[in-house]
Amino acid sequence: MLKGKKIVVGVTGSIAAYKAAFFVRLLVKSGAEVKVIMTTAAKDFITPLTLATLSKNPVMSDFIRDEEGTWNNHVELGIWADALIIAPASANTLAKMATGTCDNLLLATYLSAKCPTFFAPAMDLDMYRHPAVLENIDKLQSFGHHFIAAESGELASGLEGEGRLASPEKIIGILEVFFQNEQRLQNKKILITAGPTYEAIDPVRFIGNHSSGKMGYALAEAALQQGAQVVLIAGPNQQRLSHPNLTLVKVSSGDEMYKASLIHHASTDYCFFAAAVADYKPKQAATQKIKKQENQMDLSLVRSVDIAYELGQKKKKQQIHIGFALETENELAHAQAKLEKKHFDFVVLNSLNDQGAGFGHDTNKVTLLYRDGTTKSLALQRKIETAKAILDEVF
């Protein structure tokens, strides 16, 4: 799968930089064309000559290439590459990537890259666990970048734990799978709803829930990685995602989400109803802030539009609808009822009784429930991995 692929390898200042030699050699043996960019600190751990010999291309580090003023064009590099992979990625480089800092050729190329970006951290275990590093990793993933987790083992410090650079063979395998799957969903049109809805009580207050939108965004990210055209209709949340194949529609209320979904539904092949739409809304929202009452305030509520149900009535024979159910009791029975009522092809069931699952978490543990009554349980894992597993069930 790597034959003919153009790969830019970024090497940063980590003791694990020596493994870049093995990684570059494997890439070249796989038929890839490789160009290496090293940071200044990386040269303290491995020589440019080694990587130039193995890659069969001059190694780049500075913007100015020679005394005549020839320069390494970071924009052209970003356009040339089919993939940019930074391995090892030091804590310093992760922080700069997350904040858009641009003080060397590698970071300039990263900010210019039009291709998918992969990053494989390597550092001591306490650094790897530090909240700042974990936050930067999460932020880079929110950009749509591919995180290759560090492995456990003996570290350069002599300690044991997570922080070792993933093996060159593992990184190669991840790249091969990526390029194999990259176009699996090409020409597929996917509609995804995500996040909560806010139903206004007055200009200040609303009825809502604790949905973060992370699962819906993870589905969108996974589908985009595989070549799909995605329409993501998202309620209020803090998630971020950008991609040339993404149409992002931001809404607030359930009515707004329904209207936006209705516009795109007819031209969609697959629909994922991952949003946590408020079931009830105020019968009439006040136009001015409601002032505090003496003892109590009565609020009259009416049913909100059931988006999945309404679109289920309009479902075409060739369309696939996947629902999401978050339950606290009698989980399978409630999910089965939703599946039948809303014409879902299968339901992704969450239970708030499962630790690490549900609203706000970066992980999820779900059970897939099918129309024939069979179920399939997925282990607790990061939501992006859950999203990929769900897509595997559909495609």
C-alpha positions in Angstrom: 0.0 0.0 0.0 3.0 2.4 0.4 4.4 1.9 -3.1 4.7 5.2 -4.8 3.5 7.2 -1.8 5.3 10.4 -1.0 6.1 10.6 2.7 7.6 13.4 4.7 9.2 12.2 7.9 9.8 14.7 10.7 12.4 13.8 13.3 12.6 15.8 16.5 14.8 16.0 19.6 14.2 12.7 21.4 16.6 9.9 22.2 14.2 7.8 20.2 15.3 9.7 17.1 17.7 6.8 16.3 14.7 4.6 15.5 14.0 7.0 12.6 16.7 5.2 10.7 14.8 1.9 10.9 11.5 3.5 10.1 12.9 5.4 7.0 14.6 2.2 5.8 11.3 0.3 6.0 9.4 3.0 4.2 11.9 2.9 1.3 11.8 -0.9 1.2 8.0 -0.6 0.9 8.4 1.5 -2.2 7.7 4.9 -0.7 9.5 8.1 -1.7 10.8 9.6 1.5 12.0 13.1 2.4 13.3 13.8 5.9 13.1 17.0 7.9 15.1 17.2 11.1 14.9 19.8 13.9 18.2 21.1 15.2 17.8 19.2 18.4 17.3 15.9 16.5 20.9 16.2 15.1 22.2 15.6 18.6 20.8 12.1 18.5 21.3 10.9 14.8 23.2 12.4 12.0 21.6 13.8 8.8 24.0 11.7 6.8 22.5 8.5 8.1 18.9 9.5 7.2 20.0 11.0 3.9 21.7 7.7 2.9 18.7 5.6 3.9 16.0 7.9 2.4 18.1 8.5 -0.8 17.3 12.2 -0.5 19.1 15.1 1.1 17.9 15.7 4.7 16.4 19.1 5.3 16.7 21.1 8.5 17.1 24.8 7.6 15.1 27.1 5.4 18.3 28.1 3.5 19.8 25.1 1.8 23.2 26.5 0.7 25.4 29.5 0.4 23.8 30.6 -2.8 20.5 31.1 -1.0 18.6 28.1 -2.3 15.8 27.4 0.1 13.8 24.4 1.2 10.3 25.4 0.2 8.0 24.3 3.1 4.9 25.1 1.0 6.0 22.8 -1.8 6.8 20.1 0.7 3.4 20.3 2.2 1.8 20.0 -1.2 4.1 17.2 -2.4 3.5 14.8 0.5 0.8 12.1 0.7 1.4 12.0 4.4 3.4 13.8 7.0 4.6 11.7 10.0 6.5 13.1 12.9 8.3 10.3 14.7 9.5 10.8 17.3 7.4 13.8 18.3 8.9 15.4 21.4 6.8 17.2 24.0 8.3 20.5 22.8 7.2 19.8 19.2 3.7 18.7 20.3 3.2 21.9 22.1 4.3 24.0 19.1 2.1 22.0 16.8 -0.9 22.5 19.1 -0.4 26.3 19.3 0.7 27.0 15.7 4.2 28.0 16.7 6.4 28.2 13.6 10.1 28.5 14.4 11.7 25.8 12.2 11.3 24.1 8.8 9.4 21.1 10.2 6.8 23.2 11.8 6.4 25.5 8.8 5.9 22.3 6.7 3.4 21.0 9.2 1.4 24.2 9.0 1.5 24.2 5.2 0.7 20.5 4.8 -2.4 19.6 2.7 -2.0 15.9 3.5 -2.9 13.8 6.6 -0.6 14.3 9.6 0.5 11.5 11.9 2.4 12.0 15.1 4.1 9.5 17.3 5.2 10.9 20.7 8.3 9.7 22.6 9.3 10.9 26.0 9.7 9.9 29.6 6.6 8.5 31.3 6.0 11.5 33.6 6.2 13.8 30.7 3.9 11.6 28.7 1.3 11.7 31.5 1.5 15.4 32.2 -1.8 17.2 31.7 -0.3 19.7 29.3 1.0 17.0 27.1 -2.2 15.0 27.2 -4.1 18.2 26.4 -1.9 18.9 23.4 -2.4 15.3 22.1 -6.2 15.7 22.4 -6.0 19.1 20.6 -4.0 17.7 17.8 -6.5 14.8 17.4 -9.3 17.4 17.3 -7.5 18.9 14.3 -8.0 15.5 12.6 -4.4 14.4 13.0 -3.6 10.7 13.6 -2.2 9.8 17.0 0.2 6.9 17.3 0.3 6.1 21.0 3.6 5.5 22.7 4.3 2.0 23.9 5.3 0.7 27.4 8.7 -0.6 28.3 12.1 0.4 29.6 12.8 4.1 29.0 16.1 5.9 28.5 15.7 7.2 32.1 15.8 3.7 33.4 12.1 3.9 34.4 9.4 1.5 33.2 6.2 2.7 31.7 4.5 4.4 28.7 6.6 6.8 26.6 8.6 4.6 24.2 8.2 5.4 20.5 5.9 3.0 18.7 8.0 0.4 16.8 8.8 1.2 13.2 6.9 -1.9 12.2 3.8 -0.7 14.0 4.0 2.7 12.4 4.4 1.2 9.0 1.4 -1.0 9.6 -0.7 2.0 10.6 0.3 3.8 7.5 -0.6 0.8 5.3 -4.0 0.5 6.9 -4.6 4.2 6.5 -3.9 4.2 2.8 -5.9 1.0 2.3 -8.9 2.5 4.0 -8.4 6.1 2.8 -10.8 5.7 -0.1 -13.0 3.0 1.2 -15.9 5.5 1.6 -15.1 7.6 -1.4 -18.3 8.9 -3.0 -20.3 7.9 0.1 -22.5 10.7 1.5 -22.9 10.6 5.3 -25.1 12.7 7.5 -24.2 12.9 11.2 -25.9 14.8 14.0 -23.9 15.6 17.1 -24.0 17.4 20.4 -26.9 18.6 22.5 -29.7 21.0 21.6 -30.6 24.0 23.6 -34.3 24.8 23.9 -34.7 28.4 25.0 -36.7 29.3 28.1 -35.8 33.0 27.7 -32.9 34.9 26.1 -30.7 33.8 29.0 -31.8 30.2 30.0 -32.4 27.0 28.2 -33.2 23.3 28.6 -30.3 21.1 27.5 -28.2 18.2 28.6 -24.5 17.2 29.2 -23.7 16.0 25.7 -20.3 17.1 24.5 -20.7 16.1 20.9 -17.4 14.0 21.0 -19.0 10.8 19.7 -20.6 12.5 16.7 -17.4 14.4 15.9 -15.4 11.2 16.2 -17.7 9.5 13.7 -17.3 12.5 11.3 -13.5 12.3 11.7 -13.3 8.6 11.1 -15.6 8.9 8.0 -13.6 11.8 6.6 -10.4 9.8 7.0 -11.8 7.1 4.8 -12.8 9.5 2.0 -16.5 10.1 2.7 -18.4 13.3 2.1 -19.7 14.3 5.5 -22.5 16.7 6.5 -22.1 17.3 10.3 -25.1 19.0 11.9 -23.9 20.0 15.4 -25.6 21.6 18.4 -23.7 23.8 20.8 -20.4 22.2 21.8 -16.6 22.9 22.1 -15.5 20.4 19.5 -13.6 21.4 16.4 -13.1 19.7 13.0 -12.1 20.8 9.6 -11.6 18.9 6.3 -12.2 19.7 2.6 -14.9 17.0 2.5 -16.8 18.3 5.6 -19.9 20.5 5.5 -20.4 21.7 9.1 -23.8 23.1 10.0 -24.0 24.7 13.4 -27.4 24.8 15.1 -28.9 25.5 18.5 -32.4 24.1 18.9 -34.0 20.8 17.9 -36.1 22.5 15.4 -33.0 24.0 13.7 -31.3 20.6 13.7 -34.4 19.0 12.1 -34.6 21.6 9.4 -30.9 21.3 8.6 -31.1 17.5 8.6 -34.2 17.6 6.4 -32.3 19.6 3.8 -29.5 17.1 3.5 -31.3 13.8 4.2 -32.6 13.0 0.8 -29.1 13.1 -0.8 -27.5 11.1 1.9 -26.6 7.4 1.8 -26.0 6.9 5.5 -27.3 8.8 8.6 -25.9 8.6 12.1 -28.2 10.2 14.7 -25.6 10.7 17.4 -27.0 14.0 18.8 -28.7 14.1 22.2 -31.7 16.2 21.2 -33.8 17.6 24.1 -37.0 15.7 24.4 -39.0 18.6 25.6 -39.0 22.4 25.0 -40.9 25.3 26.6 -44.3 25.8 25.0 -43.4 29.4 24.5 -40.0 31.0 25.0 -40.1 34.4 26.7 -38.7 37.3 24.7 -37.2 38.9 27.8 -35.4 37.5 30.8 -37.8 36.0 33.3 -37.4 37.7 36.6 -37.0 35.7 39.8 -40.3 34.7 41.4 -41.2 34.5 45.1 -41.4 30.8 45.6 -41.7 28.8 42.4 -42.1 29.1 38.6 -44.2 26.9 36.5 -42.9 26.1 33.1 -45.1 24.5 30.5 -43.3 22.0 28.2 -44.2 20.4 24.9 -42.6 17.5 23.0 -39.6 18.5 20.8 -39.4 17.3 17.2 -38.1 13.7 17.1 -35.6 14.1 14.3 -34.7 10.4 13.9 -38.4 9.4 13.9 -39.4 12.0 11.4 -36.6 11.2 9.0 -37.2 7.5 9.6 -40.6 8.0 8.0 -38.9 9.5 4.9 -36.2 6.8 4.8 -35.5 5.4 1.3 -34.9 1.8 0.6 -31.2 2.2 -0.1 -30.6 4.5 2.9 -29.0 3.2 6.2 -30.0 4.8 9.5 -28.0 4.3 12.6 -29.4 5.4 16.0 -27.8 6.1 19.3 -29.4 5.4 22.7 -28.1 6.5 26.1 -30.0 4.6 28.8 -29.8 4.2 32.6 -32.0 1.2 33.1 -33.6 -1.6 31.0 -31.1 -0.6 28.4 -31.6 -3.3 25.8 -35.4 -3.1 26.0 -35.4 0.7 25.5 -32.9 0.5 22.7 -34.9 -2.2 20.9 -38.0 -0.1 21.2 -36.1 2.8 19.6 -34.8 0.6 16.8 -38.3 -0.5 15.8 -40.1 2.9 16.2 -37.5 4.9 14.3 -36.7 2.4 11.5 -33.0 2.1 12.5 -30.9 -0.5 10.9 -29.0 -0.9 14.2 -28.7 1.1 17.4 -25.5 2.0 19.3 -26.3 1.6 22.9 -24.6 3.5 25.8 -25.3 2.8 29.4 -24.5 5.5 32.0 -23.9 2.6 34.4 -20.6 1.8 32.5 -17.6 3.6 33.8 -15.9 5.7 31.2 -18.9 5.8 28.8 -21.5 8.4 28.1 -21.4 12.2 28.1 -18.1 14.1 28.3 -15.7 11.2 28.2 -13.0 10.7 25.6 -13.7 7.0 25.8 -16.8 5.0 25.1 -18.2 1.5 25.7 -21.1 0.5 23.5 -23.3 -2.4 22.5 -24.6 -2.6 18.9 -28.2 -3.9 18.7 -29.5 -5.2 15.4 -32.9 -5.7 13.9 -32.8 -9.5 14.3 -32.2 -9.1 18.1 -28.5 -9.9 18.0 -26.0 -7.8 19.9 -22.3 -7.0 19.7 -20.4 -5.4 22.6 -17.4 -3.3 22.0 -14.7 -2.8 24.7 -14.0 0.5 26.4 -11.8 2.5 24.1 -11.2 6.0 22.7 -14.2 7.4 20.9 -12.4 7.6 17.6 -11.7 3.9 17.8 -15.4 3.2 18.7 -16.3 5.4 15.7 -14.1 3.3 13.4 -15.6 0.1 14.7 -19.1 1.4 14.1 -18.2 2.3 10.5 -16.7 -1.2 10.1 -20.1 -2.6 11.0 -21.8 -0.5 8.3 -19.3 -0.9 5.6 
